[in-house]
Amino acid sequence: CERLFSSPIPPNMARHGLRSLTLWIFSLPIVLTSSMPPLLVALWTATTAFIYLGVEELGAQVEQPFRVLPLWQLCHLVQLNVEEALSTPDLPLRLNRPSVATPAPLGCQF
C-alpha cells in the first residue's frame, strides 16, 4: 500500500488529462453559441475554465505535496521538540492516565 502512495502519476497520464480538459474548454463556446447570448457564453466559459483548471491544479499539488508545502519547517520543529523531550531527565516517559477506550470496571477506583 505504501508503494502505491509513493509512486507518482506518469507524466503522460497527467498531460492527457490537461489536454482533454483544454480541448473541452475550447470547444465549449462553439457548442454554447447557438443557445446563449455571446456575453453569457464568454462568462460561462471563463467560469467553467476557472473551476475545472483549478481542480486540475489542486490535483497536481496533492500528487506532489512536498514541492508546494514547506514541510521541512514542521519536521525541524518536531525534531527540536523530540530532542528537548529526550534531553530533559525530569519528565516522565509515560503518563499515568486511565484510558478512555477501556473504562474501569464497576467498583474499581483508579
C-alpha positions, 0 to 999 in steps of 0.5 A: 500500500505504501508503494502505491502512495509513493509512486507518482502519476506518469507524466503522460497520464497527467498531460492527457488529462490537461489536454482533454480538459483544454480541448473541452474548454475550447470547444465549449463556446462553439457548442454554447453559441447557438443557445446563449447570448455571446456575453453569457457564453464568454462568462460561462466559459471563463467560469467553467475554465476557472473551476475545472483548471483549478481542480486540475491544479489542486490535483497536481499539488496533492500528487506532489505535496512536498514541492508546494508545502514547506514541510521541512519547517514542521519536521525541524520543529518536531525534531527540536521538540523530540530532542528537548523531550529526550534531553530533559531527565525530569519528565516522565516517559509515560503518563499515568492516565486511565484510558478512555477506550477501556473504562474501569470496571464497576467498583474499581477506583483508579 
